[in-house]
Amino acid sequence: MKHNMRRILVPLVLALVIIGAVSAAVIAGGDSAVTKARLERSVPTTFSRQYVAWTHLQGRHDVTVQSMQAKAMCEKGGASTPDVGPGSDWNCLVSWKDPEVPMPPEGYGKLELNVHTNDCYTAGSSAKLTGVQLMTDKNGRTVNNPVYEFDGCFNPNGDNTPTGHHFPSVLFVTSTAIRRAPDGSVPVQVLCNNGSYGCAGTLTATSGGKKLGSVDFTLHEVQTASLTVPGKAPSNAKDVTYTFSYTKGFGSTSPTTLPLS
């Protein structure tokens, strides 16, 4: 009896291992229909329809799906993550035209996507460009903003050739205050956000009327870093001013002054 049970259990265990391996491959992407190119073709159309509905609620009729000329660049996770397979870590950078809503300097807004295994997705848009979840319509009623969060689907057998759409990564200073390091240096925390090709350039800093020097940086997209110029802040300095210049990517070139502790 024991031998019979063993003969049954061993194949069963092997079968479970194989099923687990196949499932892991599917989860990781594998031959999934969810791809960068298909999302880049689907998202702009779905977004544009929701956006036009948003303008109609405002009493506007100067924007159409065609006039928006929306384009998207989508990616999953960071630079080291393959752009394939379902997941909640998809982002799409989207550009469009609206005479009353100019694009920010980088030229696009950001959508965060949860892409499902059924060839559909849920997208959340940038409140900075399209408003929050509830809005006041042209009749003074409080209604849901159709472009704040919306669902869409794509053709799993649709065109999968690259779209060639690229948008620059944007560098942000994430520090709100600067803590002096034990050696007197003043590192600043930054983030190179989603986009193409990452961020590169030069950071210069001054403090207490003293030039602290400069440092070159090269970051991948979705990478955080601590950048430190060679000089030390004067002991009586109360703040540090950082200025960025860029050879790759995009960001503010205006000086950023942060309090020093």
C-alpha positions as CSV (number, residue, x, y, z in Angstrom):
1,M,0.0,0.0,0.0
2,K,2.8,2.4,0.9
3,H,4.5,1.7,-2.4
4,N,1.3,2.4,-4.3
5,M,0.9,5.7,-2.5
6,R,4.5,6.6,-3.3
7,R,3.9,5.9,-7.0
8,I,0.9,8.2,-6.9
9,L,2.5,11.0,-4.9
10,V,5.7,11.4,-6.9
11,P,4.0,12.1,-10.3
12,L,1.6,14.4,-8.5
13,V,4.4,16.4,-6.9
14,L,6.2,16.6,-10.3
15,A,3.0,17.8,-11.9
16,L,2.5,20.6,-9.3
17,V,6.1,21.7,-9.8
18,I,5.6,21.9,-13.6
19,I,2.4,23.8,-13.1
20,G,4.1,26.2,-10.7
21,A,6.9,26.8,-13.2
22,V,4.5,27.5,-16.1
23,S,2.5,29.9,-13.9
24,A,5.6,31.7,-12.9
25,A,6.6,32.1,-16.5
26,V,3.1,33.5,-17.4
27,I,3.2,35.9,-14.4
28,A,6.7,37.1,-15.5
29,G,5.4,37.9,-19.0
30,G,6.4,35.1,-21.2
31,D,4.2,35.0,-24.3
32,S,1.7,37.5,-22.8
33,A,-0.5,39.6,-25.1
34,V,0.2,42.5,-22.8
35,T,3.0,44.4,-24.5
36,K,4.4,48.0,-24.6
37,A,3.4,48.5,-28.3
38,R,-0.2,47.3,-27.8
39,L,-0.7,49.6,-24.8
40,E,0.9,52.5,-26.7
41,R,-1.8,52.1,-29.4
42,S,-4.7,51.6,-27.1
43,V,-4.2,54.0,-24.2
44,P,-4.2,57.3,-26.3
45,T,-7.5,56.5,-27.9
46,T,-9.2,55.4,-24.6
47,F,-7.7,58.4,-22.8
48,S,-8.8,60.8,-25.5
49,R,-12.4,59.6,-25.4
50,Q,-12.5,60.1,-21.6
51,Y,-10.8,63.5,-22.0
52,V,-13.4,64.7,-24.5
53,A,-16.2,63.6,-22.2
54,W,-14.5,65.6,-19.4
55,T,-14.4,68.8,-21.6
56,H,-18.1,68.3,-22.5
57,L,-19.0,68.2,-18.8
58,Q,-17.3,71.6,-18.6
59,G,-19.4,72.9,-21.5
60,R,-16.6,72.8,-23.9
61,H,-16.8,71.5,-27.5
62,D,-13.4,72.6,-28.8
63,V,-11.6,69.3,-28.4
64,T,-12.1,66.0,-30.3
65,V,-10.4,62.7,-30.2
66,Q,-8.8,63.5,-33.5
67,S,-7.7,67.1,-32.6
68,M,-5.9,65.8,-29.4
69,Q,-3.4,63.8,-31.4
70,A,-2.5,61.9,-28.3
71,K,0.6,59.7,-28.2
72,A,1.8,57.4,-25.4
73,M,5.1,55.8,-24.3
74,C,4.4,52.9,-21.9
75,E,6.8,50.9,-19.8
76,K,6.6,48.3,-17.0
77,G,8.5,49.0,-13.8
78,G,12.0,50.5,-14.3
79,A,14.6,50.3,-16.9
80,S,15.6,46.7,-16.0
81,T,12.0,45.3,-16.1
82,P,10.8,43.7,-19.4
83,D,7.9,45.7,-20.9
84,V,5.6,42.7,-21.2
85,G,2.9,41.0,-19.0
86,P,0.1,42.1,-16.7
87,G,0.7,44.0,-13.5
88,S,0.1,47.1,-11.5
89,D,3.5,48.6,-12.3
90,W,2.8,49.9,-15.8
91,N,3.2,53.6,-16.5
92,C,2.2,55.5,-19.7
93,L,3.5,59.0,-20.5
94,V,0.9,60.7,-22.7
95,S,1.1,63.9,-24.8
96,W,-2.0,65.6,-26.3
97,K,-3.2,68.9,-27.5
98,D,-5.8,71.1,-25.8
99,P,-5.9,74.8,-26.4
100,E,-6.9,75.4,-22.7
101,V,-4.6,73.0,-21.0
102,P,-1.0,73.5,-22.1
103,M,1.4,70.6,-21.6
104,P,4.0,71.0,-18.8
105,P,7.6,71.8,-19.9
106,E,8.5,68.1,-20.3
107,G,5.7,67.8,-22.8
108,Y,3.5,65.0,-21.3
109,G,1.3,63.8,-18.4
110,K,1.6,60.5,-16.6
111,L,-0.9,57.6,-16.3
112,E,-0.5,54.8,-13.9
113,L,-1.9,51.5,-15.2
114,N,-3.0,48.2,-13.6
115,V,-3.0,45.9,-16.6
116,H,-5.1,42.7,-16.2
117,T,-4.8,39.2,-17.7
118,N,-8.0,39.7,-19.6
119,D,-6.5,42.3,-22.0
120,C,-8.0,45.2,-20.2
121,Y,-6.6,47.8,-17.8
122,T,-7.5,50.5,-15.3
123,A,-5.7,53.8,-15.7
124,G,-5.3,56.7,-13.2
125,S,-4.4,60.1,-14.6
126,S,-2.5,63.2,-13.4
127,A,-4.6,65.4,-11.2
128,K,-2.3,68.3,-12.0
129,L,-3.5,68.2,-15.6
130,T,-7.0,66.7,-15.5
131,G,-8.3,67.4,-12.0
132,V,-9.4,65.3,-9.0
133,Q,-12.0,62.6,-8.8
134,L,-15.0,64.8,-8.3
135,M,-15.7,67.9,-10.4
136,T,-18.4,70.5,-10.9
137,D,-20.0,70.3,-14.3
138,K,-21.4,73.2,-16.4
139,N,-24.8,72.9,-14.6
140,G,-23.2,73.2,-11.1
141,R,-23.6,69.6,-10.3
142,T,-20.9,67.5,-8.6
143,V,-20.1,64.6,-10.9
144,N,-17.3,62.0,-11.3
145,N,-14.4,63.2,-13.5
146,P,-14.3,60.6,-16.4
147,V,-10.6,61.1,-17.0
148,Y,-9.5,60.8,-13.3
149,E,-9.7,57.0,-13.5
150,F,-11.0,54.9,-16.3
151,D,-11.0,51.4,-17.9
152,G,-9.9,50.3,-21.3
153,C,-9.1,47.2,-23.3
154,F,-6.7,46.4,-26.2
155,N,-6.8,43.9,-29.0
156,P,-4.5,40.9,-27.9
157,N,-3.9,40.2,-31.5
158,G,-3.3,43.8,-32.5
159,D,-0.3,45.4,-34.0
160,N,2.8,44.7,-31.9
161,T,5.4,46.6,-33.9
162,P,7.2,49.4,-31.9
163,T,5.5,52.8,-32.1
164,G,8.8,54.7,-31.8
165,H,7.3,57.1,-29.2
166,H,9.8,58.5,-26.7
167,F,9.5,61.1,-24.0
168,P,12.4,62.4,-21.8
169,S,12.9,61.3,-18.2
170,V,12.4,64.1,-15.7
171,L,14.7,64.7,-12.7
172,F,13.1,65.7,-9.5
173,V,14.8,66.9,-6.2
174,T,13.2,64.8,-3.5
175,S,15.0,66.4,-0.5
176,T,12.9,69.0,1.4
177,A,15.8,69.9,3.7
178,I,19.6,69.1,3.7
179,R,21.2,67.3,6.5
180,R,24.9,68.1,6.8
181,A,27.0,64.9,6.5
182,P,29.7,64.1,9.2
183,D,32.4,65.3,6.8
184,G,30.6,68.6,6.2
185,S,29.3,67.7,2.7
186,V,25.7,68.5,1.7
187,P,24.2,65.6,-0.3
188,V,20.9,66.1,-2.1
189,Q,18.4,63.3,-2.9
190,V,17.1,63.1,-6.5
191,L,14.8,60.9,-8.6
192,C,15.1,60.3,-12.3
193,N,11.5,59.4,-13.2
194,N,10.0,57.4,-16.1
195,G,10.9,58.2,-19.6
196,S,13.5,57.4,-22.3
197,Y,17.3,57.2,-21.8
198,G,17.5,58.4,-18.1
199,C,19.0,61.6,-16.8
200,A,22.5,63.0,-17.0
201,G,24.1,66.3,-16.5
202,T,25.9,68.4,-13.9
203,L,24.9,69.6,-10.4
204,T,26.5,72.7,-8.9
205,A,26.0,74.1,-5.4
206,T,26.6,77.2,-3.4
207,S,26.1,77.9,0.4
208,G,26.8,80.8,2.6
209,G,28.1,82.8,-0.4
210,K,30.7,80.0,-1.1
211,K,30.9,77.9,-4.3
212,L,30.9,74.2,-3.3
213,G,31.8,72.9,-6.7
214,S,30.0,70.6,-9.1
215,V,29.5,66.9,-9.8
216,D,28.4,65.1,-12.9
217,F,25.6,62.5,-12.7
218,T,24.2,59.7,-14.9
219,L,21.0,58.0,-13.7
220,H,18.8,55.3,-15.2
221,E,15.1,55.9,-15.4
222,V,13.2,55.3,-12.1
223,Q,16.5,55.6,-10.2
224,T,17.0,57.5,-7.0
225,A,20.4,58.8,-6.0
226,S,22.3,61.0,-3.5
227,L,24.4,63.6,-5.3
228,T,27.3,65.2,-3.4
229,V,29.4,68.1,-4.6
230,P,33.1,68.1,-3.4
231,G,32.9,71.3,-1.2
232,K,31.8,71.6,2.4
233,A,29.1,74.1,3.5
234,P,30.4,76.9,5.9
235,S,29.6,76.2,9.5
236,N,27.3,79.2,9.7
237,A,25.4,78.5,6.5
238,K,21.6,78.2,6.8
239,D,20.8,76.8,3.3
240,V,22.2,75.3,0.1
241,T,21.4,76.3,-3.4
242,Y,21.6,73.6,-6.1
243,T,21.5,74.2,-9.9
244,F,21.2,71.5,-12.5
245,S,22.1,71.4,-16.2
246,Y,21.2,68.5,-18.4
247,T,22.8,66.6,-21.2
248,K,20.1,63.9,-21.1
249,G,16.6,64.0,-19.8
250,F,14.7,67.0,-18.5
251,G,14.3,69.0,-15.3
252,S,14.2,72.5,-13.8
253,T,17.2,74.6,-14.5
254,S,16.1,77.2,-11.9
255,P,18.2,77.2,-8.7
256,T,16.6,75.2,-5.9
257,T,17.4,76.5,-2.3
258,L,16.9,74.1,0.6
259,P,17.3,74.7,4.3
260,L,20.4,73.2,5.9
261,S,20.3,71.5,9.3
